[in-house]
Amino acid sequence: MNRAWRTVALIAGILASLAITTPAQADVQPASCNSGERYLNAWVYVTEVGPHHHWEQFRYQLGGASTGGKSNVNFWVLEYNDTYSNAVTAYWNHSEDNLRTGPLYTVVPPWAVYTWGPTNERTELQATFDIFGPDPQCDAATVPV
């Protein structure tokens, strides 16, 4: 009987380690906007974990006419209770004013960012393109499915 319990414990341990090492597949939420000759493309990686959403990674790319490397992208993960008012900010990131046209930028939050799945949630992004004169902006948003 003791040997049977050890076998069961071994199998349970193997199954538990597989569950821990096999990550859930993240959903990719795309967003984009443009401001005349310049644009922002963004991808937000969100995983459903029970009744929560885990916001894992944010990627974005500026394109179009060159800005000389002084543009920036700011974004916020927002959680709303009933309607799109009275938002709680679960995470935010403001880039340096040194983004260039072309490279893919990746932001991984320094802590686990979770929101409550049954609420209204979204990521709002804002690109500011640094040019001579008034700086054009564009806004984009993603909503988990």
N, C-alpha and C positions, 0 to 999 in steps of 0.2 A: 504494500500500500504506500509506503514511504517513497518508493521509486516512482510510482504513478504521480504523486503530488509534485515531485521534482520535475517530471516531464511536463506536467501542466504549467508549472511555474516558468520553465524554460520557454515554452511556446508563448505564454502570455508576455514574457519579457521581450521576445523577438517581435511579436505583434506591436507592442507598445513602442519599441524603438523604431519600427517602420512608420508608425503613425507620427512620431516626433520628427523624423528626418524627411518625410515626404510633405513638402509645403503645398498649401492650397494654391490653386491657379488664380492669379490676380486678374480681375477684369480691367481692361484698358479703356479709359474714358477719354476720347479725343475732344479737343476744343481748338478753335481758331478764330482769328479776327484780322482785319486789315485796316490800315490808315493810309489810304492813297497808294503810294509806291512801296510801302513797307507792311510786313505781316508778322503775326505770331502764330506758330503751331505748337500745341501743347498736348501732352499725354499724361493722364493721372492714373496710377495703378492702385486699385482698391480691391481688397479681398473681403468677402462675406465670412464672418466668424460668428456663428450662431445668430443672435439678434443684433449684432454690431457690424460695423464696417471698419476695417483696418486700412488706413491710408498709408501705403508703403513707400511710394516713390512718385516724384514729379519730374517730368522731362519737358523741356521746351526749346524752341529754336526760333530765332529771328531771321527773317529773310527779306528779300527785296533790295531796294537801294541802300547802299552802305551808309552807316551812321558815324563812322569814324571810331567805333569802339567805346562809346560813352552811354549806351542805352541801358535800361534796366527793366526787370520783370518782377512784379510783386504779386503774391497770391495769398489767399485766405481759404481755409477749410471752415465752412460755416454750417451750423446746425440750428434749425428753426423748429419751434414746437408745433404750431398748427399751420400758420401761413408764413409767407416770406417777410416776416417782421420780427423784431426782437431777436436778432441772431446772437448765438453764442459762438465765439471764435475758438475752434478746437486746435487750430495751428495756423501760423502765418509765417511767411518768409519774404524778406525784402532783399533783392540781389544788390550787389555792388553796382555802381554806375560805370561798369567797364565791359558790358556785354557787346559782342560783335555780331555782325550778320554772318550766319553760316554754321558755327559750331552748335552741337547738341549739348545743352546744359542739363545736368541731373542733380536733383536735390533729394536726399534721403533724410527724413527728420531724425534728430538726435535722440528721440524717445519714441515709443510706440504711440501712434495717434489713432484713437478709436472714437467713433460716434455711434449713437444709438440708432440702429437701422430703421425702426418705425418712424423716426422723425424726418422732416424734410432737410436734406443735406445737399451741399454743393461746394464746388471749388470755384472761386471767382479769381480771375487772373487779369492783370493790367500791365500792358507793355507801354513804356514811354521811350520814344525814339528821339535821341538827342541829335538835333540838327541846328543849324544857324537859324535863329528866329524862334518863334513859338514851337515847343516840342509837341509833335502829334502823339496821341495815345490811341490805343484800342483796348477794348474789354472783351473777355470771353468767359464762359462758364461751363462746368461739367456737372452732371447730376448722375449719381450711381443708379444703375438699373435694378 
